[in-house]
Amino acid sequence: MPSAVDFVRVNPVTGQLALCIVLDERMDNRQAIDRLRRKLNASARYAQSGDAYADHPEANRSLPFTLTAILRSPVDAIERQNLDGIKLQYRYTPIRFTVEMAEPGGLQRRAP
């Protein structure tokens, strides 16, 4: 699993694969957005190569995989606009980009 992916979720009912990236910085500047895009691209390559499905055989290859950004804190209007812009870049692809808020105390990252 590439270092860009913090954790992987597979929906137990549908088998849809979600590659999750925890956002540790504000998405209000070009450098942060570029870092996120690099992580998203590395995560997408991991799934598209088939390695993610080999590592998680319970995942359903026929469903589009999801790249999920996990927020640690609420975002302001600028950050929301930047994240919505990234979401738009995926609208005509089989990849889905979603943004979720972490549950307080419930977010655990994988060990390095």
URVEN-V276739 format. One record per backbone hydrogen bond with DSSP energy under -0.5 kcal/mol. NH is the residue of the N-H (numbers start at 0). CO is the residue of the C=O. If there is no record, write none. Layout:
# URVEN-V276739
<<NH & CO> <NH & CO>>
This chain:
# URVEN-V276739
<<4 & 1> <5 & 3> <5 & 19> <6 & 19> <8 & 17> <10 & 15> <14 & 10> <17 & 8> <18 & 65> <19 & 6> <19 & 17> <20 & 67> <22 & 69> <23 & 21> <32 & 28> <33 & 29> <34 & 30> <35 & 31> <36 & 32> <37 & 33> <38 & 34> <39 & 35> <40 & 36> <41 & 37> <42 & 38> <43 & 39> <44 & 40> <45 & 41> <46 & 42> <47 & 43> <48 & 44> <49 & 46> <50 & 45> <51 & 45> <53 & 49> <54 & 50> <55 & 51> <58 & 55> <59 & 14> <60 & 58> <62 & 59> <65 & 16> <66 & 95> <67 & 18> <67 & 65> <68 & 66> <68 & 97> <69 & 20> <69 & 67> <70 & 68> <70 & 99> <71 & 22> <79 & 75> <80 & 76> <81 & 77> <82 & 78> <83 & 79> <84 & 80> <85 & 81> <86 & 82> <87 & 83> <88 & 84> <88 & 85> <89 & 85> <89 & 86> <90 & 87> <92 & 89> <95 & 64> <97 & 66> <99 & 68> <101 & 70> <105 & 102> <107 & 105> <109 & 5>>
